[in-house]
């Protein structure tokens, strides 16, 4: 019986492989680099829901569960979990496929971020109604 996590069935929002420049001297990927990729992944469904520009206004939670290494293939899964008048809250889960063991999948990070829809003037604007 295999209790190791598998990749979720839906396509990832973002997929990326960290490079040596994204790591420290020991080959561990910097947490800040992972955070920036999570922000990019979260902004994709947020901007779709907002039908335009969004800005990150809060990192509600961020948990590093396992280390990430150079050469891991990271898959980011982002889902809108809440909307307000101008805001969109997104959950992001990150899984690593350890390329040295291609069948090994590990959930490495989970986060919740909030974005605000903004207009061309960079000021908050209401979300458009759902079609």
N, C-alpha and C positions, 0 to 999 in steps of 0.2 A: 504494500500500500504506500502510495506517495503522497505525503502531506505538504509537499512544497507548493508554494503558490504558482499559479499559471497566469499568463497574461489575460486580462479581461477579453471577452469575445468581440467587443466593438473595436473599430480602428482607433489607434492612438491619435490624439490631437497634435502631438509633436513627437518626433523621434530624432535622437542625436547621440553621437558618440564623443565623449570627452577626449581631448587631445592632451599631450604632455604639457602644453602651456597652461592648461586648466588645473594643474595639480601642484602639490608640494613636492619636495625632494624625495619623499617616500612613495610617490605614486598615488596618493590619496587625493581625490578631486576636492577642490576648495568648496566649502559650504556656500560661499557667496556666489560662486559660479552656478551651483545647482539652484540657488534662490532666483537668480536672474532667468534661468530657463523655465522655472515654475511660473514666474511672472509672465513670461511670453506665452506659455501654454494657457494660462488662465485668461489672458487677455483675448484669446481667439474666440471662445464662446461668448465672452462678455461683449466684445465688439459686434459680434453677430446679433446678439440680443438687442444691443443699443442701436444697431443699424448705423454704426459709425464710430467715431473716436471715443475712446475711454481712457481714463487715468486711474492708476492704482491709488486708492486712498487708505487702505488698511491691509496689513497682514494679520489676520485674526488669529491664526495658529500656524505653527510650522514645526514638524517633528522629523528629525533625521533618525531613521530606524536602523539603517545599516550603512557602512561606508560604500562609497562609489570609487571605482578604480579606472584609470586610463584603459581604454579598450572595451569597457562595458558598453553595451547598446542600451540606452535609456529610452523608455517609452513613457510618455506623459499622457495621462487620461484626465481630461478636464470636463466638468459638468456644472451647469448653472443650478444652484440649489435654492436661491432666494432672489427676489427682486423687490425693489422699493420704487419710489417715485422717480429717482434719478440713478439709483444704485443697482448693481448686479453683484451677487456673492457667488463665488465659484469654488468648488472643491477640486483639488488636483492630487492625483495619486501617481507616484513614479515607481516604475519597476525597472530593474536591471537584469539584462540577460548577460550572465558572466561569459564572455566570449572564450575564455579558456575552457569552459564547460558549457557549450552552447545550449544544452538542455536545462541548465540551472537558471531559474528565475527567482529573484528576490525583490520584495517590496522594500524600497530604500527610503522613500520620503512620502509624507502626506502633508497637505497644507490647505488652508482656506484663506482666500483673499477677497477683498471687496474693491470693486471698481466703480467709478462714477462716469456716467455719460456726459460728454462735454461737446460744446459747439465749437465753431471756428474761432470764437473769442476765448476759448479754453475755460469757459464758465460752465457750471453744471446745467444740464438741460434735461427735461423729462424724457423717460423712455418712450419710444413709440408704442402704440397699442399692438397687441399680438394680432396677427392676421387671421 
